[in-house]
Amino acid sequence: MSTQADHGHELIPRPQQTPDALRAALAAVDPARLEEMQATKDEAFAKAVEWQSLSPVRSWVLTWARDIEIARRPDLSTRNARAKGNLEHEDPAIAQEALRELAVSWTKP
């Protein structure tokens, strides 16, 4: 049984944080971004070799895990889109709230 919190409707289960699992999940929830994913993966692996560090690969995994988490949950996707749309709102309080909302949604899967 899963110990994940109930976040409402989920389009797909949360994938493992591996390149293959993330790719399969993205293909299910946002296939238009597969080319972008591959390009950023290539960049991350090239940097990992250049820097002799796995940090770029870890960062790539976390970035795509976050984006897939948002895309697989319609409630979170809607909140995220609304917040992004309000980032440059003329009312500073609304823009600040949008920034807060994005910080929360990007740090809590």
Backbone as numpy.savetxt, mean C-alpha at the origin, in Angstrom:
# Nx Ny Nz CAx CAy CAz Cx Cy Cz
-7.80 -20.26 12.58 -8.64 -19.09 12.58 -7.75 -17.84 12.58
-8.15 -16.84 11.83 -7.37 -15.61 11.72 -7.52 -14.73 12.96
-6.45 -14.06 13.31 -6.50 -13.11 14.42 -6.56 -11.68 13.92
-6.78 -11.49 12.62 -6.86 -10.15 12.06 -8.12 -9.45 12.55
-8.01 -8.15 12.71 -9.18 -7.36 13.09 -10.18 -7.36 11.95
-11.46 -7.20 12.28 -12.50 -7.14 11.27 -12.52 -5.73 10.67
-12.19 -5.66 9.38 -12.13 -4.37 8.70 -13.27 -4.22 7.69
-14.29 -5.05 7.80 -15.35 -5.00 6.82 -15.00 -5.88 5.64
-15.61 -5.60 4.52 -15.43 -6.40 3.31 -13.99 -6.32 2.80
-13.42 -7.48 2.49 -12.08 -7.55 1.90 -12.20 -8.27 0.57
-11.64 -7.68 -0.48 -11.73 -8.28 -1.81 -10.97 -9.59 -1.91
-9.83 -9.65 -1.25 -8.99 -10.84 -1.22 -8.38 -10.93 0.18
-7.91 -12.12 0.57 -7.21 -12.22 1.86 -5.90 -11.43 1.81
-5.41 -11.03 2.97 -4.13 -10.33 3.05 -3.02 -11.27 2.57
-2.23 -10.84 1.60 -1.17 -11.72 1.09 0.05 -11.75 2.02
0.84 -12.79 1.85 2.12 -12.83 2.53 2.99 -11.73 1.94
3.97 -11.31 2.70 4.84 -10.24 2.23 6.05 -10.82 1.50
5.75 -11.45 0.35 6.78 -11.96 -0.55 6.50 -11.37 -1.93
7.52 -11.23 -2.76 7.27 -10.65 -4.09 6.20 -11.39 -4.89
6.23 -12.72 -4.89 5.25 -13.47 -5.67 3.84 -13.30 -5.13
3.69 -13.35 -3.80 2.36 -13.19 -3.20 1.82 -11.78 -3.43
2.68 -10.79 -3.30 2.25 -9.41 -3.53 1.85 -9.20 -4.98
2.60 -9.78 -5.90 2.29 -9.65 -7.32 0.93 -10.28 -7.62
0.70 -11.47 -7.10 -0.59 -12.14 -7.32 -1.74 -11.33 -6.74
-1.53 -10.76 -5.56 -2.57 -9.95 -4.93 -2.85 -8.69 -5.75
-1.79 -8.03 -6.22 -1.99 -6.83 -7.03 -2.72 -7.17 -8.32
-2.40 -8.32 -8.91 -3.10 -8.73 -10.14 -4.59 -8.87 -9.90
-4.97 -9.23 -8.68 -6.39 -9.39 -8.35 -7.08 -8.07 -8.03
-6.39 -7.14 -7.37 -7.07 -5.92 -6.90 -6.78 -4.67 -7.74
-5.65 -4.64 -8.45 -5.32 -3.44 -9.23 -4.32 -3.80 -10.34
-4.76 -4.64 -11.30 -3.82 -5.13 -12.33 -3.18 -4.03 -13.18
-3.79 -2.87 -13.25 -3.21 -1.77 -14.03 -1.87 -1.31 -13.47
-1.58 -1.66 -12.21 -0.33 -1.22 -11.58 0.79 -2.26 -11.64
0.56 -3.40 -12.31 1.57 -4.46 -12.36 2.89 -3.99 -12.99
2.79 -3.21 -14.04 4.00 -2.70 -14.69 4.78 -1.79 -13.75
4.07 -0.93 -13.03 4.70 -0.05 -12.04 5.38 -0.88 -10.95
4.70 -1.92 -10.50 5.27 -2.78 -9.47 6.58 -3.41 -9.94
6.57 -3.92 -11.17 7.78 -4.56 -11.70 8.92 -3.55 -11.83
8.63 -2.35 -12.29 9.66 -1.32 -12.44 10.26 -0.95 -11.09
9.43 -0.78 -10.08 9.95 -0.41 -8.77 10.70 -1.58 -8.13
10.28 -2.80 -8.44 10.99 -3.98 -7.95 12.40 -4.04 -8.57
12.47 -3.82 -9.87 13.77 -3.82 -10.54 14.69 -2.76 -9.94
14.15 -1.57 -9.68 14.93 -0.49 -9.06 15.41 -0.90 -7.67
14.52 -1.49 -6.89 14.87 -1.88 -5.52 15.97 -2.94 -5.51
15.87 -3.91 -6.40 16.88 -4.96 -6.44 18.22 -4.41 -6.94
18.18 -3.49 -7.89 19.42 -2.86 -8.37 20.10 -2.07 -7.24
19.30 -1.31 -6.48 19.85 -0.56 -5.35 20.41 -1.51 -4.29
19.72 -2.63 -4.05 20.18 -3.59 -3.06 21.56 -4.12 -3.42
21.78 -4.39 -4.70 23.09 -4.86 -5.14 24.11 -3.75 -5.01
23.75 -2.56 -5.47 24.67 -1.41 -5.42 25.05 -1.07 -3.98
24.07 -1.04 -3.10 24.31 -0.65 -1.71 24.76 -1.81 -0.83
24.71 -3.02 -1.38 25.01 -4.23 -0.61 24.18 -4.27 0.67
22.88 -4.06 0.47 21.94 -3.98 1.59 20.56 -4.46 1.12
19.86 -5.11 2.00 18.50 -5.53 1.68 17.46 -4.45 1.97
17.89 -3.31 2.48 16.96 -2.23 2.82 16.05 -1.81 1.66
16.58 -1.64 0.45 15.68 -1.26 -0.65 14.62 -2.32 -0.95
14.97 -3.58 -0.80 14.01 -4.65 -1.05 12.95 -4.67 0.06
13.38 -4.51 1.29 12.41 -4.45 2.40 11.46 -3.28 2.21
11.99 -2.14 1.81 11.16 -0.96 1.58 10.16 -1.22 0.45
10.60 -1.87 -0.60 9.71 -2.21 -1.71 8.57 -3.10 -1.23
8.89 -4.13 -0.47 7.87 -5.04 0.05 6.87 -4.28 0.91
7.35 -3.46 1.82 6.45 -2.72 2.71 5.57 -1.73 1.95
6.14 -1.07 0.96 5.37 -0.11 0.15 4.24 -0.81 -0.59
4.54 -1.93 -1.23 3.51 -2.64 -1.98 2.52 -3.35 -1.07
2.98 -3.84 0.07 2.05 -4.44 1.04 1.04 -3.39 1.49
1.51 -2.17 1.73 0.62 -1.08 2.12 -0.38 -0.77 1.02
0.10 -0.61 -0.21 -0.78 -0.26 -1.32 -1.82 -1.35 -1.58
-1.40 -2.60 -1.45 -2.33 -3.71 -1.66 -3.33 -3.78 -0.52
-2.88 -3.52 0.70 -3.80 -3.50 1.85 -4.91 -2.48 1.61
-4.55 -1.32 1.11 -5.54 -0.29 0.83 -6.47 -0.73 -0.30
-5.90 -1.28 -1.37 -6.70 -1.66 -2.54 -7.63 -2.85 -2.26
-7.24 -3.75 -1.36 -8.06 -4.94 -1.13 -9.23 -4.68 -0.20
-9.24 -3.51 0.45 -10.31 -3.15 1.39 -11.04 -1.90 0.89
-12.22 -2.07 0.31 -12.94 -0.91 -0.24 -13.15 0.22 0.76
-13.39 -0.09 2.04 -13.58 0.96 3.03 -12.32 1.81 3.17
-11.18 1.16 3.24 -9.92 1.87 3.39 -9.55 2.60 2.10
-9.85 1.99 0.97 -9.57 2.61 -0.32 -10.36 3.91 -0.48
-11.62 3.90 -0.07 -12.47 5.09 -0.15 -11.94 6.18 0.77
-11.62 5.81 2.02 -11.08 6.79 2.97 -9.76 7.37 2.46
-8.92 6.53 1.90 -7.62 6.96 1.41 -7.78 7.94 0.24
-8.67 7.62 -0.69 -8.90 8.50 -1.84 -9.46 9.85 -1.39
-10.41 9.82 -0.44 -10.99 11.06 0.06 -9.91 11.91 0.74
-9.08 11.28 1.55 -8.02 12.01 2.25 -7.03 12.61 1.26
-6.63 11.84 0.26 -5.69 12.37 -0.75 -6.30 13.58 -1.46
-7.60 13.50 -1.73 -8.27 14.61 -2.38 -8.35 15.86 -1.53
-8.27 15.70 -0.22 -8.37 16.85 0.68 -7.02 17.39 1.14
-5.92 16.80 0.70 -4.60 17.25 1.15 -4.33 18.72 0.86
-4.85 19.22 -0.23 -4.60 20.62 -0.59 -5.86 21.46 -0.46
-6.73 21.06 0.45 -7.97 21.79 0.68 -7.66 23.20 1.16
-8.51 24.15 0.79 -8.29 25.55 1.20 -8.43 25.75 2.70
-9.19 24.88 3.35 -9.34 24.95 4.81 -8.19 24.16 5.44
-7.28 24.81 6.14 -6.13 24.11 6.72 -6.52 22.99 7.68
-7.63 23.13 8.37 -8.07 22.08 9.29 -8.44 20.81 8.53
-9.08 20.96 7.37 -9.45 19.80 6.55 -8.20 19.16 5.96
-7.27 19.98 5.50 -6.01 19.44 4.96 -5.23 18.71 6.05
-5.20 19.26 7.24 -4.50 18.61 8.36 -5.15 17.29 8.72
-6.48 17.26 8.73 -7.20 16.02 9.02 -6.93 14.97 7.95
-6.84 15.40 6.70 -6.53 14.48 5.61 -5.13 13.88 5.79
-4.19 14.71 6.18 -2.83 14.23 6.42 -2.82 13.22 7.57
-3.57 13.51 8.62 -3.66 12.59 9.76 -4.28 11.26 9.33
-5.33 11.35 8.56 -6.01 10.14 8.08 -5.07 9.28 7.24
-4.30 9.90 6.37 -3.35 9.15 5.56 -2.26 8.52 6.41
-1.78 9.24 7.40 -0.75 8.68 8.28 -1.29 7.46 9.02
-2.51 7.51 9.46 -3.12 6.39 10.17 -3.34 5.22 9.23
-3.90 5.48 8.05 -4.21 4.38 7.14 -2.94 3.74 6.58
-1.85 4.48 6.50 -0.62 3.91 5.96 0.20 3.18 7.01
-0.13 3.33 8.27 0.67 2.66 9.30 -0.09 1.53 9.98
-1.40 1.43 9.75 -2.19 0.38 10.42 -2.89 -0.48 9.38
-2.29 -1.62 9.01 -2.97 -2.49 8.06 -4.18 -3.17 8.68
